[in-house]
């Protein structure tokens, strides 16, 4: 039960696209918020400047404290120069050199007032920096949420412009995963990283300036680890990137599998395939686990590696800085400030490395979103539309050809005319092209050659909305949305009055069963139609088509899910609905289309016969064989009106042995 397109565990792992261009495209989505971004940047600069000045000013407090402690131990009444000369004369040159570089007054202790002023100034700086950063974060949250809101709107708009061919080729669960999980991942990552990324990049620049201001030698030592940190981060990112791509790909596959399995839960249970479904889920879930574990494990190495390099840097600075203090070339406060800067320099680099790995995950999700945004759209509506009326309902297929795949023809040179008010029934084996014909009429697909006209107007010369607004469609596979029965019927015409909704419900015999429900028309059903039977769901969709009052009606085996008695009633109602409307009826039960004005028999994309029921029976061709086969099935105990795929198929004998019996 392997699904086409599922990943082969032994196949080479798909590589992510280029990180740089994808990240650039993701960031370009922020462009409409450039005014906010300018303010965000200025607030970030203000926060970084205030934070960066803090260690330098704190160094003054350290100097005041240390100078006071040393000065108190020196003999009062002498100048600093006299003390230094005496120390040199005594051979204590190291202490003399250090004392020469200090701002000390012999016999004077710590000036606590000056220290208090310095600490108060630092506190004010840090409070101001925090306020700026808080404002910057709040503005950036607004920017990102507005950007993600536009992104979701773009995706929604794009999905409406994608052709049916796209949804036929991509699992619905994977599309849902891209629209929900991947968009959420991009939003969360941007919120977690953008603010810190701006702050950290500016901090690195500001700290670097201050380090060179204090000591170019120590600054060069601090910079020794930067190339190593960049190399480590790049190598880890390179190795984790494919696994992040796989992580979100397999997330989509898990969602697709769950959506598929639980939508068809009854079928899975009926055929006893629960274990097989569970095995498939376990296999895909294991792939998701492995890719998630590897991506997180590898990206998790970034911070420990950079922290290790930062600690080596700290040791070098401490040793060299201590020697510079001993020689009197730097003060203790300057070294202390420089150590703070070096720590502050390593921390932003570590966070940037960690955030770049988070961005790997976001970019992997963004690439999956871009695949939707870049998907080929259906052909655009014409700039100049044909303004002629198309409400009579004369439909003509003129030498129409169509292929899903280039090598496999589905419809070849088909010509057909449906006069206004006529009922055209289309019959034939499965795969003959019956539903394809309707899809071409609705412009779900575009013809490869030929033309389809309605009232002499080519359907490509009008907008799709205008074309489809005049059509009503009832499919064999019913579709309802979560809401009340009343709302599902009103979907056919949102402007319909209460009386019109009830009239449509009575015409489709929904009124017969709806009063047996606890809340009547206000009964809430979900998108799977839970709470009503398959036949009742079909009746609701038929009522929806009644309410739309279309000029062209398309019924694709519309009564297949209703019982025989209800089918007779619905056939009468649809006969009234079809009056003065062109109707296309795709039918397998030939008993339901005897009264059709034209019956078209299709085989392999071609019309092999067409005419009325009586004329086709007299012709003793494909339709006659198909009709007689269904009649024979009824006589021998089969289901009269069942689908016999091939007109020449033999009736299965009742004596056919059951599976598992000799």
N, C-alpha and C positions, 0 to 999 in steps of 0.2 A: 504494500500500500504506500509505497514511496511516492512522494509528490514531485512532479517535474520541477526542476530548478532548485531542489534541496541541495544543500552543500554536501559534498563528498568529503568525509573526514580524511581521506587520503590524498585529496587534491591539493595543489598549491594554494596557500592562503592569499586571498585577494589583497592587494596593496592599496593603501589610501592614496588619494590624489595628492597633488602638491600642497603642502601645508601653507606656504606663503600666500599664493594667489587666493586660496579659499578663505584664509584669515582676513586678507585685504578686502575681499568681497563682503565678508560678514561685517567688518567694521564700517564699510561704506554705507551700510544700512542705517548708521547713526547720523548720516549727513543732514537729514532734515532737522535735526536737533542741534545744529552747529551753534546757535546763539546760547543755548543752555550749556553746551560743551565749553564754550569760551569762558563762561562764568565758573564752571567746574574747574577748569584749568587754573584760573586766577586764584580761586579759593585754595586749590592744592598747592600752588606756589607759595601763597601766604602761610599755609600750615607748615610746609617744609622749611621755609626760611626761619620761622619762629622756633621750630623744633631743632633746626641745625645750630642756631645761636646758643641754645641752652647749654650744651657741654662746655663751650668756650667760656661762658659766663660762670658756670659752676667751677671751672678751673681757677677763676679768681678767688672764689670762696676757699678752695683748697690751698691756694697760695697764702691767703690771709691767715688761715689756720696754722699752716706749717711754719710760716714766717714768725708768727706769734710764739709758737712753741720753741723754736730755735732762738729767737731774740731774747726770751725770758731767761735762757740759760747763759747768755753772754753777759760779760761784765758791763754794768751801767757806767755811763760817763764817758765811754769811748765811742768814736764813730765806727761805722762799718769798715771803712778803709783801714783804720788802725788795727781793728781785730784781725782783718785779713792779713796785714803785714806781719803781725805777731805770730799768726799760725804758720805763715811761710817760713818765718825765721826759726820756728820750732820744728820744721821739716814736715808739717802736716799739710802738704800741698793739695791733696784731694779735697779735704774739707774746706780749705781756703778757696779753691776754685768753685766749689758748689756755693759757698757763702757769697762769693763775688757776684754770682748770677741771681742772687735773691734780693728782694726788697725788704730788708730787715733792719730794725732799730734795736741795737743792743740794750738789754734791760727792760724792754717793753713786751708785754704779753699779747694775747689775742684781742683784736679789736672786734668785739662781738656786735657792736652797732653796725660796722661796715659789713660784717658777714651777714647780718640780718637783712640789710638793704639788698645785698646781692641775691640772697635766697628769695626775697620777696619779688625781685625782678624776674628771676627764673620762673617762679610760680605763675606770675602774670603771663610770661611768654608761653608756658605750657597750656594754660587755660585758653589763651587766644588761639593757639594751634589746634586745640581740641574742638573749639567752636567752629573754626574754619573747616576742619575735617568733617565735622558732623553736618554742616551745611552742604559741603561738597558731596557727601554720601547721599543725603536726601535728594539733592538735585539729580544725581546720577541714577538713582532708583527711578525717578520720574522719566528720565531719558530712556532708560533700558525698557521699562514697561511700555512706554509709548511705542518704542521701536518694535518690541515683540508683538504688540497689538497690531501694528501695521503688517508685520510679517505673517501673522495668522490670517489677516484679511487678504493678503496677497495669495496665500495658499488656497484659501476658500474660493477666491475669485478664479484662481488658476484651475482648480478642480472642475469648476463649471465650464471651463473652456477646453478641457481635455476631451478627446474623442472616446467613444465607447471602447474602441480598440485598446486603449491604455488600461482600462479597468478589467478588460478581459485577460490581460497579460500579467497583471500584478495582483497578488493576493490582497484581499480587502484588509486583513489583519495587519499586513505590512504597511499599507497606506495609512491606516489608523495610527500605527506606531510612529510613523514619520510626522504625522500632524500633531500628535499629542506628546509622546515620550521625547522625541528628538527636539521639538520646539521647547518643551519644558527644560530639557538639558541645556540648550543654548541659553535660555533665559536665566536659569540658576547660575550657570558658569559665569556669564557676563556680570551678574549682580555680585558674585563672590570675588571676581578678579579685577574688574575694571577700575574700581576705586583704589584698591590696594596697588594695582599695577601703576597707575599714574603717580601715586604717592611714592612708591618705591623707586621708580625711575628718576623722579625729581630728587629724591633723597640721596640716591647714589651720586648725582651730579653735585648737589649742594655739599655733601660730606667730602667729596673728592676735592672741592675747592678749599674747604676749611683745612683738610689735611695738608695740602700743599702750602697753605698759609702758615701753618704751625711749623712743619718740617718737611722739606722736599725729600730728604733721605728716607724718613719713616714712610712717607707717602709712596715712594717707589717700592719699598719693601712690601707695603700693603697691596700694591698692584700686582705683585708677583703671582698671587693666587688667582687673579681674575681670568687670565687665559685658560688656566686649568679648570676653573669652575665652568667657563663657557664650553670647553671641550666635553666635560663630563655631562653637562646638561644636554648638549646637542646629541651626544651618543645615546644617552638614555631616552631622549625624545624620539630619536630615529628608530630605536628598537621597540618602543611602546606604541608608536603610531599605528602599525597594522593591527595590533590587538584591540585598540580602541575602535577602529573601523569594524572589526569582527564583532566586538561587543554589541554595537548598536544594530549590526546586521542580524545577529542571532536573536537580539531582543525583538526585532520585527518578525522573525520566523516563529518565535515562541508565541507572540500575540496572534499571528495568522493561524497557527495550529490550534490554539485555545478557542479562537473565534469559530473556526471550522468545526472542531470537535463538539463543542457545546451547542452550536446552532443545530447540528444534526445529531443531538444526543439520543433521540428516540431511535434513529436508524442505527446508530452505533450499538445501542443496547439490543435492538431487535436482531441484529446479525451476530451478536456475541463478539464484537470486535473491541471491547473495552480494554483488554490486555494489550492488544496491538496498538491502540491509540495511546495507552499509557507508555508503552515502550518507545513510540515515536517521540512523545513528549519528553521522556527521560533522556533520549539521545540528543534532542535539540537543546534541552535544558543543560545537559552536560557540556555541550559546545559553548553555550552562553557562560557557564561557570568557568570553564577553562580560559576563555578569552578575557573575561572580566578579571579573573585572578591574575593572569599574566600581565594585563595592562596595569592593574593597580600595584602589583608587586614590583614590576620594573620601574614604573614612575615613582614609586615610594622610595627608591634608592637615591633619588636626587637630593633630598634634604640631608640625609646622613652624610652623603659624600661631600656636599658643600660645607656642612658644619665641621667635618674633619679638616678640610682645607682651612676653614676659618680659625680653628683652634691652633693649627700650625702657624698661621699668620699672627695670632695673638702672642704666641711664645716668642717669635722673632721680634715683634714690636716691644714686648716687655723687656727683653734682654737689651736690645739696642737703645731703647728709651732710657733704661736705668743707667746705662753708660753715659748717655748724653746729659742726664741730670747730674751725675757725679762729676762730669767735666765742666759743669756750669753753663753749657750751651743751651740747655732747656730747663725750664722750671718744672717742679713736680706737678703743678697744676696743668701745665701744657701737656705733659706726658699723660697725666690722668685724662685730660680732655681728648687727647689723641687716641688713647685706648678705647674710650667711649665711641669715638668716631669710627675706629676700626671695627668695633662690634656692630655699630650702626651701619657700617659699610657692608659687612658680611651678611647681616640679617636681611636687608633688602635683596641682595643677590640670591640668597637662599629662597626667599619667598617668590622672587621672580621665576626662579627655576621650577619651584613647585607649581606656580600658576601657569607656566607654559605647558606643563604636563596636563593640568586641568583643561587648558585650551585645546590640547590634542583631542580630548573627548568632545569638547564643544564643536571643534572643526569637523570631526568625524560625523557628528549629528548634522552639522550645517551642510556638509556635502550631500547627505541623504535628502535634506530638504531642497537643496539646489537641483537635485535630479528631478524632483517634481516640478520645480519652477522652470527648468530648462526643457522639460518634456515637450515633444512636438504637439502643438495645439491643433484643434480642428480648424479647417479653413475659415477665415474671417467672413463675416457677413458682407455683402456688397455695399460699396459706398453709395451707389445710386440704386435704390430699390424700385422694383416695378410697382407702381401704385394701383394697377388694375385690381378689381375685386376678385377674390378667389373663394367665394362662399357658395358657388353652385355645386362644386364637388365632382366635376368631370376630371378623372385621373387617367393619364396616359403614360405608359412605359414605352419608350421608343428605342429599340435596339440596345437595351441596357446590358452591360457586362460588368461583373464584379468578382474580385478574388480577395480572400483573406490573406492567402499566401501567394506569392508571385507564380509559383509552379502549379498551384492547384486551383483551377477554375471552379467557381461556385455557381455563377449565373452567366450564360453566354447568349448574347444577341436576343434578349427576351423583349417581346412587344406585347402589350396588353392595354386594353381600353376599358375603363369602368365609367359608364354613363351616370349622370346625376340621379340619385335616388335608387340606383341599382344595388343589389347585393351580389358581391363577387365572393364565392367560396373557393378557397385554395386547399387542395388536398394532394396527398402524395406521401411517399415513404419518408422516414426520418433522414434528414440530410439532403433533401431534395431542393432546399432553398426557400421554403415557405416563409419562415420567420425572417430570413435575410431580406426577402422582398419588402416586408413591412418596415424593417430597419432602414432600408434605403429610402422608402417613402417618407419616413420621419426624419431623415438626414442624420440618423445615428452613425451611419457610414456614408461615404461619398462614392458615387458610381465611378468606375474606371473609364467607362466610355458610354455613349448614349445619353439620354436625357429623360427626366421625369417631369411632367407638367401637370398642373392643376388649373383647370379653366384656361388653358392655353398659356399659362405663365410658368416658366421654368422655376422649379423650386429653389434653385440656387440664386435666383434673382430677387428673392425676398429674404428677410431675416428669419432665423430659426424660430424666434419667439412668435413672430406673426404666423409662420407656417404651422407651428404646433398648437397655437391657440385655437385653431379651427379643427383640431383633431381630438378625439377621445379614444382611449386605449384601455382595454381590459385584458390582462395577461393571465396565462395559466398559473404562473407563480404570483400569488397575491402579495401586495406590499401595503402594510399599514404602519403608521408611526405611533409612538407612545402618546396617548391622548384619549379623549372620549369618542364614542361612536359618532356622536353628532359632529365633532371636529373632523373626523376622518371622512365623513360624507361631504362636509362643507369644503374639503380640500379641492373639490372639483370647481367650485366657484366661491371664493372668499366673500363676495358681495351678496351672496344669496340670502333671501329672507327666510324666516323660520318656516313659513308655509311652503316655500319651494324645497327646502330640505326635507320636510315631511312628505311632500308629494313624491320626491325622488325615492325616498325610503319605501313608500308604499308601492311604487311602480316596480322596485326591485325586490319586493317582498321581505325587506328587512324588518318592516313593521310587524311581520308575523311572529318573529322570535324575540324582538328587542324588549317587548313588554314582559317577557318571562324572566328577564334579568333584574337583579335587585334594584338597580338605579336607572333602568331604561336607557334612554339615549345618552345619559350622563355616565354610563358605565365606562370606566377607564380600562383600556387595554394597552398592552405594551407593543413594541415593534414586532414581536413574534405572534401577536394576536392571541395571547393566552387568555382563556376565559370564554372563547367562542370556538366553534368547530371550523374545520377547513371550509366546509360549504358555506357557513355563515360569513366567514371572511370574504369568500368570493362574492357573496351577495352585497356586502358593503362596498367592495370595489366597483361592482356594477352600478350601485346607487350613485357612487361618485361620478361615474361616466354619464349617468342620466342627468345629473345636476349640471354638468359642463355644457350640455346642449351643443355638441360639436356638429360641424357640417360633414365631417368624414369620421366614420366610426371604425375602429379596428378591434376585432375580437379574436384573441389568440387562444382557442380552446377555452373560452370563458366560462363554460358550464361544466367543466370536467370534474369539479369537486362537489357538485350538488347532487342530491338524490334525484331519482327519476321523476317523482311527482313535482318537485320544485323546479326541475329542468323544464317541464312542460309550461309551468307558470312563467318562468323567466323567458322562455322562448316567445311566449305571447307578448310579454312586456317589451322584449327587444325588437319584436316585429313592429310594435308601435313606435319605439325609439328610432328604428331604421327608416321610418316613413319620411320621405323627402330628404333622406341623407344617403350618401354613398357609403357602403359598408363593405369592409374586407373581413371575411370570416375564415380563420384557419381552423380546420376541423379534421378530426380523425374519425369521429362517429358520423358516418354518412347519413344516418337517419335525421340528423339535425339540420341538414342543408338541402333537403329535397326541394324547398321552395325558392332557392337562390335563383336570381336571374341568369347568372353565369357561373358555371362550375369549371374551375381551372385545375387540370391534373398536371402536376410537375414531377419530373424525374431528372436527377442529375443537373439541376439548374435550368432545364428547358421545359417549355410547355408542350406536352405530348398530345393533350386533348383539351378542348373547351367547348362548352355548350350547356344546355339545360339538362336537368336530371333525366328526363325522358329521352332526349335525343342521344345522350351518352350511353344510356342502357341499350337503345336500339343499335348503336354503332358497334356494340360487343367488343369494345377495346379495353384499355387498361382500367378505366373507371368501372366498367361492367364487371370485370374480374374481381376488382377490389370490393365492390358492393356485394357481389355474390359470395365472396369469401367471408365477409362479415355476416351475411345472412346465414351462411352455412354454419358459422361459429355459433350463432344463436340457436340454430336447430339442434346442433350436436351438444348443446349444453354450455357453450362458451358464453362470454359476455357479449351480447349483441351490441354493436356499436363500439367494440374495442378497437384498438389500433393494430392494424396489420401493416407492418412497416413496408413490405414489398407487395405490389399488386398481385404478383404471381406466387406469393407465399402459400404453402400448404397449411391447412388447418391442423393444429397439433391434436393428435388423437387423445381421447380421454383415458386410454389404457397406458399412457406413458408412465413408466415406473417412477416412483418418488426417489429422491436422493436418499441413499443409505439403505434402500431395500434391494433384494436380489431381483 
